[in-house]
Amino acid sequence: MSRVVALGHRPPTHGGNLNQEAARMGLRPGQLLDASASLVPFRPPAVLRRALKRGIQGSALRDYPDRSQQELRAAIASWHAIDKETVLPGNGAAELFTWTARDAAGCGLSGFLEPGFADYRRALACWGGAAQGLPLDLGTFSAGVGLWPVPVERYPEVRVIWITNPHNPTGQLWSRASLEPLLERHSLVICDEAFLPLVPNGEQQSLIPLVADHPNLVVIRSLTKLFAVAGLRLGYAIASPARLQQWSQWRDPWPVNGLALAAGSAVMADQLGLKRWQECVQRWIRREEPWLRAQINALAGLRAHPSSANYLLLEGDDSLLHLREQVARRRVLLRDCRSFAGLGERWLRIGLQDRRGNRRILQALRGALRDQPLT
Ligand SMILES: Cc1ncc(COP(=O)(O)O)c(C=O)c1O
């Protein structure tokens, strides 16, 4: 029987609600380990921090930002070896979902895997777009690269397909070869690669190289996860120049602030530093994901599923909300998964930390389970 936990608020649709959670428990945010959001556990790269510091002291703060975003677009284009007219920076991936959704709403029914990332629905709702969930079978998790799980013939009425690669919240990586046929069948294919640069060998599955030949493809990237800069708000879309020019006419005049432009330009132009950073992040996931998963799987009543990304999906036989609350009392925040359609109280998501942080998560889990076992 599931225990009822009166938390006094609706389930959060995002992780990372550090301030509210701290206030709820009468703590300062710094006293909590936030494993409900999935950012790398390192300080942002020095080149990015230096650019911010320079920006605050100079024109990046004083002047209106460059509306053409030339420098940042050129740096991103050069990193991916693509035409800069196919790049559009945005105020985080979230802002770009809003414009993608405007196009999607005009194409017809949108389909997304469920459970999946909830923000696509929010974006689509802005334009009254129709949406249909495509149920994802949670019985099959594979540790490596997997095949897109939904045969297109099953949903002939779906015109637009939204992909998250790797998937959130499962961490499943989809192969490029299995996604490519979707481009032939759908009016619009949107691939959110927010976590892909973190995934060991993940770039090989990116759809970015296909954009030049497919005007019906939009790829969205985010700097949030890779550099742990959720507060900066910076992401980019890669799509046909005509589509991006249209979005530029719809959006606010200065959607990306001057500090974000300066920091993003510096970090994306430093290609050697970026390559090293990506290798370091991927090494961390290769080391910590199997370790933390094995440690959690040794705890009675919990199953951690394999993931290609920097988060683990946890399953219990019964509700895990009480456990989440008890872990929060031990100053570790885990992601409540009730806002993911098709999940519910039996699921939690954990953002990987460095080894010290992961030990802290385990200690909190063990303490909570000792006081109140799940079985
Ligand atoms: C799959 C996925 N895409 C995109 C985002 C949002 O990224 P950004 O911070 O760049 O808006 C998130 C944030 O949680 C996410 O989980």
The ligand as an SDF file (V2000), in Angstrom:
LIG
                    3D

 16 16  0  0  0  0  0  0  0  0999 V2000
   15.7640   17.3380  -22.1180 C   0  0  0  0  0  0  0  0  0  0  0  0
   15.8970   18.7940  -21.7680 C   0  0  0  0  0  0  0  0  0  0  0  0
   15.9810   19.6970  -22.7380 N   0  0  0  0  0  0  0  0  0  0  0  0
   16.1040   21.0070  -22.4620 C   0  0  0  0  0  0  0  0  0  0  0  0
   16.0960   21.4670  -21.1670 C   0  0  0  0  0  0  0  0  0  0  0  0
   16.1470   22.9500  -20.8900 C   0  0  0  0  0  0  0  0  0  0  0  0
   17.4020   23.4790  -21.1780 O   0  0  0  0  0  0  0  0  0  0  0  0
   17.6810   25.0450  -20.9660 P   0  0  0  0  0  0  0  0  0  0  0  0
   18.1620   25.2450  -19.5800 O   0  0  0  0  0  0  0  0  0  0  0  0
   18.7490   25.3460  -21.9920 O   0  0  0  0  0  0  0  0  0  0  0  0
   16.4300   25.7930  -21.2480 O   0  0  0  0  0  0  0  0  0  0  0  0
   16.0130   20.5680  -20.1180 C   0  0  0  0  0  0  0  0  0  0  0  0
   16.0130   21.0620  -18.7200 C   0  0  0  0  0  0  0  0  0  0  0  0
   15.7510   20.3880  -17.7810 O   0  0  0  0  0  0  0  0  0  0  0  0
   15.9100   19.1910  -20.4220 C   0  0  0  0  0  0  0  0  0  0  0  0
   15.8090   18.2860  -19.4410 O   0  0  0  0  0  0  0  0  0  0  0  0
  1  2  1  0
  2  3  1  0
  2 15  2  0
  3  4  2  0
  4  5  1  0
  5  6  1  0
  5 12  2  0
  6  7  1  0
  7  8  1  0
  8  9  2  0
  8 10  1  0
  8 11  1  0
 12 13  1  0
 12 15  1  0
 13 14  2  0
 15 16  1  0
M  END
$$$$
